[in-house]
Amino acid sequence: MSVDTAAAVAERFRELYGAGPEGVWAAPGRVNLIGEHTDYNDGFVMPFALPHTAVAAVSPRADGVLRLHSADIEGDAGGVVEFRVDELAPESDRNWTAYPSGVVWALREAGHPVTGADIHLASTVPAGAGLSSSAALEVVVALALNDLYALGLKGWQLARLCQRAENVYVGAPVGIMDQTASACCEAGHALFLDTRDLSQRQIPFDLAAEGMRLLVVDTQVKHSHSEGEYGKRRAGCEKGAALLGVDALRDVPYDELDAALDRLGDDEEVRRLVRHVVTEDQRVERVVTLLESGRTRAIGPVLTEGHASLRDDFRISCPELDLVVDTALANGALGARMTGGGFGGSAIVLAEAADVEAITKTVEEAFATAGFTTPRVFEAVSAAGARRLS
C-alpha cells in the first residue's frame, strides 16, 4: 500500500466525515503455503502475508456511535452505515459491515473501552479468493482501535479477538490462522505457527533470490466460509478427535495414524478427515525442515501431496482448482495445490522463474478450453503484516 493510496483513503475519509482521520492503518491478506484445515484442529500452519491489503482511515468517537464506509461496497445513506456500539449483537448483521462491527463487539465484550469510531475502508485483497479478505478487514480495524484507544494488545491477542468476532458475531467457524497471519507476518518470511499456543517462528522465504516464483491463480470461483460445508468438515474433525479420545486431531501422532484409523472402524468420512489433518501437520513440519536446510525446491512435491489430500480426503477442491494443479504440473511446475478454505478460491504454483510465463499461458488456455472464467494470475511475494501507515 503506497503513501499516495493511504493519502487518498484519508482524503476520502475527510469527504465522508467532515474532518481528517486520526490515522491510517493497513492489514494484508495471506497465502497459506502449507497447512490447510489444521488450524481449528490445534495444528500447524505456514502462511505468509501478501502485498494486497485492507486499509482503514479511522477516528475514535466518544458518543457510542460506529460509522462505517467501504470504498468497495456502497450502502445506504450515501454509503455510510451507522450503528450504536451498545446494540451490537452476534449474527444480527449479514452484510459486509459484520466484520468491522464484529471486531468492535469483540473488543467491548472483552472489556475494552471502545466507545465508537468513524471508519473508512478500502481493500485490494480479492474477495472470495481464499486469500483472507475478511481477516484483513477485521485485523486492520482491530489494530486501529488498539492504537487509538491505547489498549496495549499484542498481534496474537488482536488475532484471537478477530477470530472470536468472525466465529460468534459473523457466525463463520474459522480457525485462528488467517487473523494471525495478517497481524503477525513479516516481509521476506513465512510464519510457522502452532495454532494451539500461538507460538511462532519466522522462516526466511525469498524465492526470487533462488530463481523461483510462487504464483497465485484465482479461479474466480467464489466461496463463503459461513456456508455449511466448511462447518461440516470442522464438526467431522471434532467427532474424530472425540472418538479417538484426544483433545484435538493434532494430538494423533503421525506414526500412529494407521492404528488411529483402525480404531475409527467403518466411518469412512471421519477416517478421511482424520487422515488429512494428521498428514497435513506432518507436511508443514517437512516444509519447515526443507526451508531451514536450504532445500527450497524440494517443497514442491510436498505442496502437491497436500492438494491430493485436500481433493481426495477432505473433498474440498473443485474442477477449476484441479485443472490449475494438473495443468501447472504437466508444464514443469515444481509443485501446486489449492490454498484456503476450499470449494473455490485460489491455487498456488511453485515454479522456476523461467517457466512462469509458459505455465500462466497454458493454465489460461486450459480454462478457456474447459469453458471456465478466465483466472486471475499474479506472483505472491512475502510482505509485511499489519501496521500503521500514518
C-alpha positions as CSV (number, residue, x, y, z in Angstrom):
1,M,0.0,0.0,0.0
2,S,1.7,3.2,-1.2
3,V,1.8,6.5,0.7
4,D,-0.3,8.0,-2.1
5,T,-3.0,5.5,-1.7
6,A,-3.0,6.0,2.1
7,A,-3.4,9.7,1.5
8,A,-6.3,9.0,-0.9
9,V,-8.0,6.9,1.7
10,A,-7.5,9.7,4.3
11,E,-8.9,12.3,1.9
12,R,-12.0,10.1,1.2
13,F,-12.5,9.9,5.0
14,R,-12.4,13.7,5.2
15,E,-15.1,13.9,2.4
16,L,-17.3,11.4,4.3
17,Y,-17.0,12.6,7.8
18,G,-16.0,16.3,7.5
19,A,-12.6,16.1,9.1
20,G,-9.4,14.1,8.6
21,P,-8.8,10.8,10.3
22,E,-6.5,10.4,13.3
23,G,-4.6,7.7,11.4
24,V,-4.5,5.2,8.6
25,W,-3.7,1.5,9.0
26,A,-3.2,-1.5,6.7
27,A,-3.5,-5.2,7.2
28,P,-2.7,-7.8,4.5
29,G,-4.4,-10.8,3.0
30,R,-2.4,-14.0,3.1
31,V,-1.4,-17.1,1.2
32,N,-1.1,-20.3,3.1
33,L,2.0,-22.1,1.8
34,I,1.0,-25.4,3.6
35,G,-1.2,-26.4,6.4
36,E,-4.8,-26.4,5.4
37,H,-7.7,-27.0,7.8
38,T,-5.3,-27.8,10.5
39,D,-5.8,-24.5,12.5
40,Y,-9.1,-25.4,14.1
41,N,-7.5,-28.8,14.9
42,D,-4.8,-27.2,17.1
43,G,-2.3,-28.0,14.4
44,F,0.5,-26.3,12.4
45,V,0.2,-23.8,9.5
46,M,2.6,-21.8,7.4
47,P,1.1,-18.7,5.8
48,F,2.8,-15.6,4.6
49,A,1.4,-12.1,4.0
50,L,0.6,-10.6,0.6
51,P,1.2,-7.1,-0.6
52,H,-2.6,-6.8,-1.0
53,T,-4.1,-5.0,2.0
54,A,-7.2,-3.7,3.6
55,V,-6.7,-0.1,4.6
56,A,-8.7,1.8,7.2
57,A,-8.8,5.5,8.0
58,V,-10.2,5.8,11.5
59,S,-11.0,8.4,14.2
60,P,-12.5,7.5,17.6
61,R,-15.8,8.7,18.9
62,A,-17.0,9.2,22.5
63,D,-20.7,9.1,21.8
64,G,-21.3,5.3,21.3
65,V,-21.8,5.7,17.5
66,L,-20.0,3.5,15.0
67,R,-20.0,4.7,11.4
68,L,-18.7,2.6,8.6
69,H,-18.0,3.1,4.9
70,S,-16.3,0.9,2.3
71,A,-14.8,2.2,-1.0
72,D,-15.7,-1.3,-2.4
73,I,-19.3,-1.6,-1.3
74,E,-21.6,1.4,-1.4
75,G,-24.5,1.1,1.0
76,D,-27.4,3.3,2.1
77,A,-27.2,6.8,3.5
78,G,-24.6,7.9,1.0
79,G,-22.7,4.7,1.6
80,V,-22.2,5.3,5.4
81,V,-23.7,2.7,7.7
82,E,-24.3,3.7,11.3
83,F,-24.6,1.5,14.5
84,R,-24.9,2.0,18.2
85,V,-22.0,0.1,19.8
86,D,-24.1,-0.9,22.8
87,E,-26.7,-2.5,20.4
88,L,-24.2,-4.7,18.5
89,A,-25.2,-8.4,18.8
90,P,-23.9,-11.7,17.3
91,E,-25.4,-12.7,13.9
92,S,-27.5,-9.6,13.8
93,D,-25.8,-8.4,10.6
94,R,-25.4,-10.4,7.4
95,N,-23.7,-7.6,5.4
96,W,-20.0,-6.7,4.9
97,T,-20.4,-4.4,8.0
98,A,-20.5,-7.5,10.2
99,Y,-16.7,-7.9,10.0
100,P,-15.7,-4.4,11.3
101,S,-18.7,-4.1,13.7
102,G,-17.9,-7.7,15.0
103,V,-14.5,-6.5,15.9
104,V,-15.9,-3.6,17.9
105,W,-18.3,-6.0,19.6
106,A,-15.5,-8.5,20.5
107,L,-13.3,-5.7,21.9
108,R,-16.1,-4.4,24.1
109,E,-17.2,-7.9,25.2
110,A,-13.6,-8.4,26.3
111,G,-13.9,-5.3,28.5
112,H,-12.0,-2.8,26.3
113,P,-13.4,0.7,26.4
114,V,-14.2,1.3,22.8
115,T,-16.8,4.0,22.6
116,G,-17.3,4.3,18.9
117,A,-15.4,5.2,15.7
118,D,-15.7,6.7,12.2
119,I,-14.1,4.2,9.7
120,H,-13.5,4.3,6.0
121,L,-12.2,1.1,4.4
122,A,-10.7,0.2,1.1
123,S,-9.2,-3.2,0.1
124,T,-7.1,-4.7,-2.6
125,V,-7.4,-8.2,-1.3
126,P,-9.6,-10.2,-3.7
127,A,-12.8,-11.2,-2.0
128,G,-13.8,-14.9,-2.1
129,A,-10.4,-16.0,-3.5
130,G,-9.2,-17.8,-0.4
131,L,-6.8,-15.0,0.4
132,S,-8.4,-13.9,3.7
133,S,-10.0,-10.7,2.7
134,S,-12.3,-10.9,5.7
135,A,-9.4,-11.4,8.2
136,A,-7.6,-8.4,6.7
137,L,-10.7,-6.3,7.2
138,E,-11.0,-7.5,10.8
139,V,-7.3,-7.1,11.7
140,V,-7.0,-3.6,10.3
141,V,-10.0,-2.3,12.3
142,A,-8.7,-4.1,15.5
143,L,-5.2,-2.6,15.1
144,A,-6.5,0.9,14.5
145,L,-8.8,0.7,17.6
146,N,-6.0,-0.8,19.6
147,D,-3.8,2.2,18.8
148,L,-6.4,4.8,19.1
149,Y,-7.8,3.6,22.5
150,A,-4.3,2.6,23.8
151,L,-5.4,-0.9,24.6
152,G,-1.9,-2.3,24.6
153,L,-2.8,-5.6,22.9
154,K,-0.2,-7.7,21.0
155,G,-0.7,-9.0,17.5
156,W,-1.7,-12.5,18.6
157,Q,-4.2,-11.1,21.1
158,L,-5.8,-9.0,18.3
159,A,-5.9,-12.1,16.2
160,R,-7.8,-14.0,18.9
161,L,-10.4,-11.2,19.2
162,C,-10.8,-11.1,15.4
163,Q,-11.3,-14.8,15.3
164,R,-14.0,-14.5,18.0
165,A,-15.7,-11.7,16.0
166,E,-15.9,-14.0,13.0
167,N,-16.9,-17.1,14.9
168,V,-19.5,-15.6,17.1
169,Y,-20.6,-12.3,15.6
170,V,-20.4,-13.2,11.9
171,G,-21.2,-16.9,12.5
172,A,-18.3,-18.4,10.5
173,P,-16.4,-21.3,12.2
174,V,-13.0,-20.3,11.0
175,G,-9.7,-21.1,12.8
176,I,-7.0,-18.7,14.0
177,M,-4.6,-18.8,11.1
178,D,-5.9,-16.0,8.9
179,Q,-6.1,-13.4,11.5
180,T,-2.7,-14.3,13.0
181,A,-1.1,-14.2,9.6
182,S,-2.5,-10.8,8.9
183,A,-1.5,-9.5,12.3
184,C,1.9,-11.1,12.7
185,C,3.7,-12.0,9.4
186,E,7.0,-10.3,8.5
187,A,8.2,-9.4,5.0
188,G,10.5,-12.0,3.4
189,H,9.3,-14.7,5.7
190,A,6.7,-17.4,6.1
191,L,5.1,-17.8,9.5
192,F,5.4,-21.2,11.1
193,L,2.5,-21.1,13.6
194,D,1.5,-23.6,16.2
195,T,-2.3,-22.8,16.5
196,R,-2.6,-24.4,19.9
197,D,-0.4,-22.0,21.8
198,L,0.2,-19.4,19.0
199,S,4.0,-19.8,19.3
200,Q,5.6,-18.5,16.1
201,R,8.8,-18.8,14.1
202,Q,9.5,-16.6,11.1
203,I,11.1,-18.8,8.4
204,P,13.1,-17.0,5.7
205,F,11.2,-17.3,2.4
206,D,12.7,-15.4,-0.5
207,L,12.0,-17.4,-3.7
208,A,13.3,-14.7,-6.1
209,A,16.7,-14.9,-4.6
210,E,16.8,-18.6,-5.6
211,G,15.3,-18.2,-9.1
212,M,11.8,-19.3,-8.3
213,R,8.4,-17.8,-8.1
214,L,5.1,-18.6,-6.4
215,L,2.0,-17.9,-8.5
216,V,-1.5,-17.4,-7.1
217,V,-4.1,-18.5,-9.5
218,D,-7.5,-17.1,-8.5
219,T,-10.1,-19.3,-10.2
220,Q,-12.8,-16.7,-9.8
221,V,-15.0,-19.3,-8.2
222,K,-16.3,-17.6,-5.1
223,H,-16.8,-19.3,-1.7
224,S,-18.1,-18.4,1.7
225,H,-16.9,-19.9,5.0
226,S,-20.2,-19.3,6.7
227,E,-21.9,-21.8,4.3
228,G,-22.5,-25.3,5.6
229,E,-19.7,-27.5,4.0
230,Y,-16.9,-25.8,6.0
231,G,-18.8,-26.3,9.2
232,K,-19.4,-29.9,8.4
233,R,-15.7,-30.6,7.9
234,R,-15.0,-28.9,11.3
235,A,-17.7,-30.9,13.0
236,G,-16.3,-34.1,11.5
237,C,-12.8,-33.4,12.8
238,E,-14.2,-32.8,16.2
239,K,-16.1,-36.1,16.0
240,G,-12.9,-37.8,15.0
241,A,-11.0,-36.3,18.0
242,A,-13.8,-37.4,20.4
243,L,-13.8,-41.0,19.0
244,L,-10.0,-41.2,19.4
245,G,-10.1,-39.7,22.9
246,V,-7.9,-36.7,22.2
247,D,-8.4,-33.0,22.7
248,A,-7.8,-32.3,19.0
249,L,-6.5,-34.2,15.9
250,R,-3.2,-32.5,16.4
251,D,-2.7,-35.0,19.3
252,V,-2.7,-38.0,16.9
253,P,1.0,-38.8,16.2
254,Y,1.8,-39.3,12.5
255,D,3.5,-42.7,13.2
256,E,0.3,-43.9,14.9
257,L,-2.1,-42.8,12.2
258,D,-2.8,-46.3,10.8
259,A,-3.7,-47.5,14.3
260,A,-6.0,-44.5,14.8
261,L,-7.8,-45.1,11.6
262,D,-8.4,-48.7,12.5
263,R,-10.0,-47.5,15.8
264,L,-12.4,-45.4,13.8
265,G,-13.9,-48.5,12.1
266,D,-16.0,-48.1,9.1
267,D,-16.8,-44.4,9.5
268,E,-15.2,-43.6,6.2
269,E,-16.0,-39.9,6.2
270,V,-14.4,-39.3,9.6
271,R,-11.4,-41.5,8.6
272,R,-10.7,-39.3,5.6
273,L,-10.9,-36.1,7.6
274,V,-8.5,-37.5,10.3
275,R,-6.1,-38.8,7.7
276,H,-5.9,-35.4,6.0
277,V,-5.3,-33.4,9.2
278,V,-2.6,-35.7,10.6
279,T,-0.7,-36.0,7.4
280,E,-1.1,-32.2,6.7
281,D,0.5,-31.4,10.1
282,Q,3.4,-33.6,9.1
283,R,3.7,-31.9,5.7
284,V,4.0,-28.5,7.5
285,E,6.9,-29.8,9.6
286,R,8.6,-31.3,6.5
287,V,8.3,-27.9,4.7
288,V,9.9,-26.1,7.6
289,T,12.8,-28.6,7.7
290,L,13.3,-28.3,4.0
291,L,13.3,-24.5,4.0
292,E,15.6,-24.2,7.0
293,S,18.1,-26.6,5.4
294,G,18.1,-24.6,2.1
295,R,16.3,-27.2,0.0
296,T,13.5,-24.9,-1.1
297,R,12.8,-26.7,-4.4
298,A,12.1,-29.9,-2.6
299,I,9.0,-28.4,-1.0
300,G,7.2,-28.7,-4.4
301,P,6.2,-32.3,-4.1
302,V,5.0,-31.7,-0.6
303,L,2.7,-29.0,-1.8
304,T,1.3,-31.4,-4.4
305,E,0.8,-34.1,-1.8
306,G,-1.2,-31.5,0.1
307,H,-3.5,-30.9,-2.8
308,A,-4.2,-34.6,-3.3
309,S,-5.1,-34.9,0.3
310,L,-7.5,-31.9,0.2
311,R,-9.0,-33.2,-3.0
312,D,-9.4,-36.9,-2.1
313,D,-9.7,-37.0,1.7
314,F,-11.1,-33.6,2.7
315,R,-13.0,-33.3,-0.5
316,I,-13.0,-29.5,-0.8
317,S,-11.4,-29.0,-4.2
318,C,-13.3,-28.2,-7.4
319,P,-12.8,-28.8,-11.1
320,E,-11.2,-25.4,-11.6
321,L,-8.7,-25.9,-8.8
322,D,-7.8,-29.4,-10.0
323,L,-7.3,-28.0,-13.5
324,V,-4.8,-25.4,-12.3
325,V,-2.8,-28.0,-10.4
326,D,-2.8,-30.6,-13.1
327,T,-2.0,-28.2,-15.9
328,A,0.8,-26.5,-14.0
329,L,2.4,-29.8,-13.1
330,A,2.2,-31.0,-16.6
331,N,4.0,-27.9,-17.8
332,G,7.0,-28.0,-15.4
333,A,5.8,-26.6,-12.1
334,L,7.8,-27.8,-9.1
335,G,4.6,-28.2,-7.1
336,A,1.0,-26.9,-6.9
337,R,-2.0,-27.1,-4.6
338,M,-5.3,-25.3,-3.7
339,T,-5.0,-22.9,-0.9
340,G,-7.6,-21.5,1.5
341,G,-10.9,-22.9,2.7
342,G,-11.8,-24.7,-0.5
343,F,-14.9,-25.0,-2.7
344,G,-13.3,-22.4,-5.0
345,G,-10.8,-19.6,-4.4
346,S,-7.2,-19.9,-5.4
347,A,-4.4,-22.4,-6.1
348,I,-0.7,-21.8,-5.7
349,V,2.0,-22.9,-8.1
350,L,5.7,-23.1,-7.3
351,A,7.8,-22.7,-10.4
352,E,11.2,-21.8,-11.8
353,A,11.2,-18.1,-12.8
354,A,11.9,-19.1,-16.4
355,D,8.8,-21.2,-16.5
356,V,6.3,-18.7,-15.2
357,E,5.2,-17.2,-18.5
358,A,4.6,-20.6,-20.1
359,I,2.7,-22.0,-17.1
360,T,0.5,-19.0,-16.9
361,K,-0.3,-19.2,-20.6
362,T,-1.2,-22.9,-20.5
363,V,-3.4,-22.5,-17.4
364,E,-5.3,-19.7,-19.1
365,E,-5.7,-21.8,-22.3
366,A,-6.9,-24.8,-20.3
367,F,-9.5,-22.7,-18.6
368,A,-10.7,-21.3,-22.0
369,T,-10.9,-24.8,-23.4
370,A,-12.9,-26.0,-20.4
371,G,-15.3,-23.0,-20.7
372,F,-14.3,-21.6,-17.3
373,T,-14.0,-18.0,-16.4
374,T,-10.5,-16.6,-17.1
375,P,-8.4,-16.9,-14.0
376,R,-6.5,-14.1,-12.4
377,V,-2.8,-14.9,-12.0
378,F,-0.3,-13.0,-10.0
379,E,3.0,-13.5,-8.2
380,A,2.8,-13.9,-4.5
381,V,5.6,-12.0,-2.6
382,S,6.1,-12.3,1.1
383,A,5.1,-8.9,2.5
384,A,4.7,-7.1,5.9
385,G,1.9,-7.8,8.4
386,A,-0.5,-5.2,9.8
387,R,0.9,-1.8,10.5
388,R,0.1,1.9,10.9
389,L,0.7,3.9,7.7
390,S,0.1,7.4,9.1
